[in-house]
Amino acid sequence: MTQHNKTLGEFIINKQSEFKYSSGELSRLINSIRLAGKIVNHEVNKAGLVDILGTAGAENIQGEDQQKLDVYANEVFINTLVNREIVCGIASEEEDDFISIKGGNSKNDNKYVVLMDPLDGSSNIDVNVSVGTIFSIYRRVTPSGTPVTLEDFLQPGNQQVAAGYIVYGTSTMIVYSTGHGVNGFTLNPAIGTYYLSHPNMKFPEKGNIYSVNEGNYIHFPKGVKKYIKYCQEEKDNRPYTSRYIGSLVSDFHRNMIKGGIYIYPSTSKNPNGKLRLLYECNPMAFLAERAGGKASDGFTRILDIKPTELHQRVPFFCGNTEMVEKAEKFMNKTYKKE
Ligand code: P6P
């Protein structure tokens, strides 16, 4: 069997054999995410056909209208994980607080917690633009068998055991890492099987794409404004190409394959930017670093930031190491972090 037509299931089993002390819990967890992704994919792919568009009426903690698919995706991932009793706690962009999961024996000795954005970029659903699921996995830090606490979720990103995303695009892919390399699997919807299509994903050495919502330009920090002008100069391999889908998973995925930088900076309106540290920036930073890239808030490595709140936001610079470091130079030249 060539490497490329290995299924995700076979890959997980092979990988598990690399972790000699693995109890198989992490494999079962990744398998559950794989299943939930297929179920959500089925609905996302027919969203235009059934009355599942439009808002569900509720508002999430972000104060954003919850698209029905947001609510649906959140329920699918939570139910899939809870029913299999694989994790002891879940945090979600769509849930105000974290969820503590009781095991069958009323105490829960599972060791992993999952943080997720069940459907990132959902505002794009109505215009048929790709969206994604982002997940981040940690070992709990509080005693096994007791209910999880906020401490289990407020861990720095450098403690992640695994992280990944599912992109519901022209094809559906799951891209994840358990710490050693990043691998991408493409779903064959005809048979419901993911195949290893992108083994050992790495950012290209050089990138020439910058992804930022330039509509916010006047609200950007001076360093970001200067970096954008740098990208647009006629010099070396510049001007770069501007590509911004408005869906983090899609912009990240394209930049990792073609080479580029994604920036969601602080603005005068949102001093901490828009993206969430725990279930957007940390998992994407985990993947970026294992694909040879870099992720920071413009000054500090994302994975070293000690979280203080479940839904806290941070500015986000992520992509080719060379491009992120250039952007950081502009940030540091014009701003010293107080
Ligand atoms: P803006 C989607 O809501 C999201 O969280 C990311 O997926 C995306 O990159 C960003 O926000 C888009 O935000 O303000 O540019 O529309």
Residues whose N, C-alpha, C, O or C-beta is under 5 A from the ligand:
A	BS01	P6P	D120 G121 N213 G246 S247 L248 V249
